[in-house]
Amino acid sequence: MRLDGVRILLAEDLQLNQLVLVKMLHILGCHVDVADNGLEAVERFGSADYDLILMDCQMPCMDGLEATRRIRELEHGHEHPVVIVACTANVLQSDRERCLEAGMDDFLCKPISLKDLHDAVERWVPGGEGHVGQRRGAAMATPTSG
C-alpha cells in the first residue's frame, strides 16, 4: 500500500541516511521535510503539521530524546499528539525504554528496510492500527526485523 500524502519530518544528522530515507519515503508516496538535528526538528515541528516524525536518537545540538521531550511539551494538551518513531542503531531493551520514557511511540532499528519503514508509517498514520487508542509505546514491545 502506498502512503500518498503522509507528511513526515525526518530528523537525521547524517547526510547519507537522509538521502536513503528520503528516497524510501518518496517511494512510499510520503512528503518529507528534513531536520539536520534535534533543535531544528523542534523548530520545524512548531511551524508545520506532520503526521509522523522519524527521530534519530543521536544528533548534534540536541539529541532525539531531548527533542522528543520538547515536542511533547509544546503539544501538551493537544487532542492528537504527533507520532514520533525512534530511528537508531542502538537496539538494547534499555534503549527502547529510554525512547518510550522520552515520549516516543515506536522504534526502528538501523539499517532500516523499506518494508519496516512502510509498516511503521502505515501503523501510525490516520486509519492505521496504532493511530487511535493504542497505548504510547505499545508497538515498541516487538522489535522490527532489519
N, C-alpha and C positions, 0 to 999 in steps of 0.2 A: 504494500500500500504506500502510495506517495503521500507526503505530508505537506502538500501545497499550501502556502500562505502562513505556515507556522513561523512566528518571529522569535529568533533566538539571539541571545547575546552570548558570544564566546569570549570568555576571559582566559587568555593564554598568552604567556610571555615569549615562548619560543616560536620564531617565525615559521620554521618547518612544520611544527604541529599546527599552527594557524592555517597554513596552506592546505594541509591534508584534511583537517576537519572542515574547513570551509568548503572544499571540493566535495567531500562526502555529504555535507548538509545540503549543498546545491543539488546534488544527485537526488536527494530525497525530496526536493522541492521547497526547502525552507529558505526564508530570508534571514541573512546573518549579518550582524554587526560585530566587530571585533574590538575588544579592550585589551591593551598590552599588559595591564597589571590590575591588581585589586582596586586601587584607588580610582583608576579610570572606569572600572566596572561599576563602582558605586555611583560615579558621576553619570555614566550612561544610563544606568537604571533609573535615575531620577528624571531623565529627560525623554524617555520613550517607554512604550508599553510592550513588554515582552511576554511571550507565552512560557519561556523557559530560559534559564541561564545555565550554560555549561561552564563550570568554575574549576580552573586548575587550582590545586591547593598550594603549590609553592611558586610564588611570583615575587618580583621586587616591588618596592614601595609599600605594598600591603599584600599579605598573603590571602589566599582564597577563604580561609577560615574567618579572618577578621573582616574581609569584605562581605561575607555572608552575614555575619553578626550585624554589621552596619546596615545592610539592606533590610534585614528583619526589623531593626529599629525604625527605619524610615517608613516601613509599611505597617507598623504597629496599628492595629485596629482595622486594617483593610479586610474586606469580606473575602477576597480571593488573593491570597499571597502568591507571589511568583514562585514557580517550581525552580529549585536550584539543584543541579546534578553535579556532584564532585567528579573531576577527571584527574586521576592521579596514578602514579606508578607504585605508590605505597598501598600494599594490599593486606596488611595485618588487620585483625579484628579491632585492635586499638585505634587504627587509623579510621576505620569505619565509624567507630564510636565517637571520635573527635569530630568527624564531619556531621554526624547526627546532632551532637551537642551544640555545634555552631549554628544549626538550623537548616542543614541541607536535607533534601528529600530522597536522594538516590545516589548511587556510586557507580562510576565506570572505571575500570582498570585500563591503564595504558599498557601496550598499544591498543587502541580502540578499533574494533572491527566495524564495518558498515552495518552488519546485522545487529550487533549490540547497540550501536548508536541509534539505528532505526527503532529497535524495540524499546529503548529507554524514552526516546522522544514520543513515540506513539502511546506509550503507557501513561504519559503525563499531560498530553495536550487535551484540550476540551473534548470530552467524549471518551477519553482513554480510561482504562480501568483504574489508574491511580489518581486521576484528577480530582474527583469529588468523593469525599467521605473516607478516604484511606488515611490512616494514621501516618503522620510525618515519619519518614524513615522506614516504613514497612517494607519497601522494595529493597532496602539495603540488606535485609536478612539473607538473601540468596545472592552469592557472588555471580556476576555475569561471566560468561566464557570469554576468552580473549584470543 
